[in-house]
Amino acid sequence: MTDVNYIAAFIAVSALATFATRVVPFVFFHRHTEHPLIRHLGRYLPAAVMALLATVFLQSSANWQASLPGFDALSAGALVVAIHLWRGNALLSIASGTILYMAIQQSGWL
Amino acid sequence: MNQTVFKLTLPILFGYLPLGTAFGVLFATQLDYAWWIAPLMGLVIYAGAGQILAVSLLAANAGLLEVAVAMFVLNARHLFYGLSLLGQFQGAGWRKAYLIFGLTDETYSLLTSRPRTGNKANEQQLDFRITAFNQLYWVVGCALGGLLGEMVAFNSTGIEFALVALFIVLTIEQFKALGDSFPIWSGALAAGLAMLLVPPAHQLIAGIAIVTLVLLLHYRHHRNALIKTEASHD
């Protein structure tokens, strides 16, 4: 597949998958979504998926061969948690963690 | 009417412009595609976390099936948004498809929390404009970021950590809303298990499969426990 075909297919698939999550409740009626299993998944799945994604990408962005293995990603991740619990401002938390990670990566002291 | 809509959506403007810009910068600095693909994605996909995840999927040249599964599951919370808007969008005609398409976290919270009058047609037109204004802010942010990332030369090494930071923030927000840490631990442990057992390219799907299974077992256990307590009351 060429680059142009790939990005076009990629965007189409992403758009369809995202739209699917939004349209499903309007297509399948209320009574189906009242099912206790659906309500159970609705309650727990989003949180579980976020934790899963955070863990997978935290692990893959860490340098485990460094003299302090994983310090780059783990310290930046801890800063995000601390700032977010303190101020509760998503952009501030994301910016501070990313800047710390970039500083560690670019200074090369690890 | 547009002035009312602008006032209502001002908080979203302050959220979407910088986040859209962050996505655009990430897109342009991490990938070799043209900058305008970033606003194009904002136009047709229109999902914050989804588009930021898309950058790392594109960088990894991920297979389309994996892209579909990852996008669907990441946005799975939207599955439950529509429920509270079923009646409100009823009879919205041609506007309904766009109202559903534009149901992001922020638009959802605005549409479900704003005061309403009895005039349904009027309210639906207002909902429609709110949705369109919000998407406009997002697309403009994506375009600004895309241009900025392409034109301004700076050392962007490590900027991809924004994705991790975003997921950490969303996890904390989910935990706050839920008040239950069980799904957080399940998700993290499922990720750990997937990382031990399968190569990096398939860890996301494997982790999602594991955690879905865990939640199904959790449901069965809960249901049985509920039936038992009910039986002991008889």
Interface residues (C-beta under 8 A of the other chain):
Chain A: D3 Y6 I7 A9 F10 I11 V13 S14 A15 L16 A17 T18 F19 A20 T21 R22 V23 V24 P25 F26 H30 T33 P36 L37 H40 L41 G42 R43 Y44 L45 P46 A47 A48 V49 M50 A51 L52 L53 A54 T55 V56 F57 L58 Q59 S60 S61 A73 A76 G77 V80 V81 H84 L85 A90 L91 S93 I94 G97 T98 Y101 M102 A103 I104 Q105 Q106
Chain B: G15 P18 L19 A22 Y33 I37 L40 M41 V44 I45 Y46 A47 G50 Q51 L53 A54 S56 L57 L58 N61 L64 V67 A68 V69 M71 F72 V73 L74 N75 A76 R77 H78 L79 F80 Y81 G82 L83 L86 F89 K96 I100 F101 L103 N155 S156 T157 G158 I159 E160 F161 A162 L163 V164 A165 L166 F167 I168 V169 L170 T171 I172 E173 Q174 F175 L178 D180 F182 P183 I184 W185 S186 G187 A188 A190 A191 G192 A194 M195 P200 Q203 L204 G207 I208 V211 T212 V214 L215 L216 H218 Y219 H222 R223
